[in-house]
Amino acid sequence: LKNYGFFKSLFWQTLEWIEEKRPKVVLLVDYPGFNLRLAKALKDRGLSVKGGGEIKVLQYVSPQLWAWKPKRRFLMEKVLDGLAVLFPFELDCYRDVDLPVSFVGHPFARTGYQSPISYDESGPVALLPGSRVQPVERILPCFLDAFELLLRKFPGLEGVVPVPDAKIEQLVRALIDARPDLRNKVVVRDCKAGMRARAVLMSSGTMSLACSIAGIPGVIAYRAHPLTYWLGRYLVKVPYLGMSNLLLPDSPPYQEFLQGAANGKTLAQAMSVFLESKDSRLAFEQSAKTLTGTLAQPHDRGPAEWLLQEGGLG
């Protein structure tokens, strides 16, 4: 609510700019809460093709219809001229609507992609609680509890927490500094710098997929406010939180620990297996190969080709 004024202003500025400049194509990237409203406004003003105008409106990255709000596909059918998706199973979400949908591959599986994290058998344990304040406040303490227990068994262990900005860095350092035994054991660093890890404790965000494709052993843990979790269980209809687990449901690579199960003891026990034996990585290597093949860009239909063709720019 406190940001409503900012986004309302941004919305009208964007809409007025499009009406003035009349671009041939508007490419909406992710962020459906804002972008689909913008697409509807372009139609209502008669600017888009769907509204009788000349501007094509394309969307890159599908909303997570497979998890919640599946009825959004009917709005998308009415306001979009084309959609590019990152996961092949998302094509099935739109089978019953008249909307051109193309799988264009996932950027993490693209040849030459520089992952923010890679496997190193002698590297630290990466603690990845997320990039927003509330998840970090709820999840990082569990990870630090687990790391303290792991240090008893592996005294030479080192940890690293990547942070996206100064605000999160301040929060992370405060949580670490409150534990004297960890001050010299857990390093805080910029998430934009390349990172190497032997194992990961992670939440279920984008980094979990990056870790999967890098073949890094670890576990997924998530804690939310009890009311948020209850609503999530009611609204979100998927068997897993981690994307790699959703993509490989018959052999999910990562154990998931949610709410009360995400505690120091259970996480430390699960992580010990990966720190004791290098052979435990073999299954993650195989999952990484399978995921990379599944998400690889089709030979003739990557994002650029899709944009040129669907936008009539080529």
N, C-alpha and C positions, 0 to 999 in steps of 0.2 A: 504493500500500500504506500509506503514512503517513497517508492520510486515511480508511482503511477504518473505523476505530473511529467517526469522526464520522458517516459516512454510514450505518453500521449503526444507530447510536443514533437518527439522524434518521428512518430508515425505520420503526423500531418505534414511535417517538413519533407519527409520522404515522398509522400503521395503528391505533394505540390511540385516537387522537383521532377517527378516522372511525368506529370501532366504538362509541365512547361517544356521539358527537353524531348519528350516523345521518343525514347529509345526503341530500337527494333525489338529487343528482347529484355525482359527483366528476369534475372536469375536469382531465385531465392535459395539461400543456403541454410539448411537445418532450421532451428528455432521456430517451430510451427506456431507457437502461441502468437507471435508477432507476424510472421510471414503469411500465414493463411488468412489472417484478418486483412493484411495488405492486399492480397490477391483478390479477396472479396470486394474490397473498396475499389480496386481497379475495374472490376467487372461492373459494379454498381454505377460507376461514373462513365461507363461506356468506353473505357480506354483499352481494355484487353480484348483479345480475340473472342473470348467467351462472352464478353459484354457487347460485341458488335464492333469493336475497335480494331486496331492494327498491331497492338503490342502483344507479342507472345509472352506468356508467363510460365516459366519452368521452375521446378523445385529439385534441388540436389540434396539428398539425404531424406529418407522417409521418417515420419513420426513412428514411434514404436507401437503401431497398431496391434501387433502380435502380443503386446503386454497389456495395453489398456486403451480406452477410447477408440475401439475399432470403427465406430460409425463416422469418424472423421473422413473416411474414404469417400463418403457420399458428397461431402462438401468439396473435397479435393477434385472430384470428378467434375464439379460444376465450375470451378474457378481456375484450374490448372490446364495447361496444354501438354504437359509432359512431366514425367517424374523419373529421376535416376536414383536407384537404391544401391546400398553398399553390401547387402547380404542376399544371397540367391533365394533363400526361403521367403523373402519379403514379396517376391513376385506373386505368390499365391494369395497374399492379403488383398490383392486388387483384381482378382479374376472375375469378380461379379460386377465391376464398374467399367464404364467406357472411358478409360484414361490410359494413354500410352505409357507403359512402365518398362524401364530397361535396367538390367543389372550391369553395372559398369566397373565392378571390382572394388576392393577396399584398398585405400591408400597404404595401409600397413603391409599389404602383400605385394605392392608394386615393386618391380625391379629397380634397385638403386635407392629404395627408401631408407633413410637413416633413422633407425629406431632410437628413442630416447634412452633405451635400456638394453643391455646385452648380457649374456651369461659369461661368468668368470668363476671357475671353480675355486679360486683363491680370493675372490672378492668378498665384500661385506654382505650382510643381510639388509635388504632394502625394506623400509617400512613405508608403505604407501596408503595413508589414511584418507586421501582425497585432497581436493583443492579448495574446499569451502569451509567456513568457520565451524558451523554446527557439526558436520561429519567428523572433522578433525577433533573437535572437543569430545565427541563420544567414542571415537574409534581409536585414536592414538593412545590414550591411556591403557587400553587393552593390549595394544601392541607392545607398549613399554613394559607392562606387567610380564608378558611372555618373554620379552628380551632379557629381563632381569633373571628370570628362571633359566633361560638358556645359558646365560653367562656362568651359572653355577656348574653346568656340565661342560661348557665349552668356554673356558676363561679367556681365550685369545680372540673371541668373536668380536667383530666390529659391526656397527650398524650405520645406516645412512637414511636420512629423511629429506627427500627433495621438496622444495617449496616454490610456489608460483609467484609470490609477491611478498612485500615487506610485512603486510598485516598477518599473513599466515606464518611467516618466519618468526615474528614476535611471539605468536601463540605457541608455536612448536618449541621454541627455545625456553619459554616459561615452563612448559610441561616437562621438558627434559631437565632443566635446572632444579626443579623441585625434587629430583632424585639424584642425590650426590653420587651414587654408584654408576650413573650413566653419563655424567658430564663429559668424561674423556673417552667414552665408548661409542657414543652416537653422534655422528657428524650431521650438521644441517647444511644443505647446499641448494643452489639454484637448480630448478628442475629443467631448465633449458640446456644445461651442460650435459654432455653424454655421461651415462652412469652404467657401471658394471656391477653385477650382483651374483652371488652364488645361490641365493634363495630369496623369496619375497613373502612378506606379510602384506596383504593388500585388501582394499575395499573393492567394490564391484564395478568401478568406473572404467573409463577408456584404457587406463594403464594396465588393467588386468588382461585385456586383449593383446596389448603390446608385449606383455610378459609371456603370454601364451605362445605368440608367434616367435619369440626369442627362445622358447623352450626352457624357461627358468622354473625350477621347482618352487612350490609354495602352497599357500592356502588363501582362500577368500574369507573375509570376516566383515560383518556389517552390523552396526547398531544404530537404531533410530529412536526418536521419542516414541514411547509406547503407543500413543494415539496414532502417530504417523504410521507405525508398523502395523497396527490393527487395520487402519484404512487401506494400507498397501496390500495386506493379505486379502482383503475383501475385493479390491479393485483390480489388482494385477494378477493375471492368470497365466503364470509361467512357472515351470518346475524348478528353474535355477535363476540366480541373479547374474552370475558371470556369463559374458557373451560366449566365451569359448565353450563353456558347459552347454549353453543353448545350441551352439553349432554342432557339438559332438555329444548329443544326449545319450547315446548308447555306451559311450566310454568317456564320461566327463573327466577332464584332466585334473580339476581342482576340487578338493573338499571345501564345502561351504559351512561356515559357522555363523549363525544368526542370533541376534539379541543375547539372551543369557548364555547361550552356548559359546559366544565369542568372549571368552575370558582367558586370562593369562595361562592357566593350567592346561586347558584343552589345546590352545594354540601352540604352546611350547611343546607339548607331547607330539602334535602333528608335525611340527617343524624339525624336531630332533631326528626324524627318519632321514630327512634330506641332508642334514649336516653330518650324519654318521656314515653314510654310504654314497659314493659318487654314482654307483649303479642305479640309484633311485631316479636319476635324471633320464634314463633311457626312455621311459614311458612319455616323458614330457617332450623329448626330441621327436618321437613319432607323432605325437599330437601336433607339434609345430609344423611338421611336414604336411600333415593332412589339412590343417587349417590354411596354410599358405596356398595349397592347391585349390581348396574350396573357394577361397576369397580372391584368387588371382584375376586380374583384369582380362576379359575376353579379348582375343587377338585383334578384333576389328571394332571394338565398341568400348573405348575408355571414356572418361568424363569429357575430354576435349572433343572427341569425335561425336559423342552424344549431343553436346551443346551446339556444335556446328550444324549437325543434321537436323535436330529438332527445332533449333532456332532459325533455320533457313539462312544460315550465315556462310555455309560452305559453297 
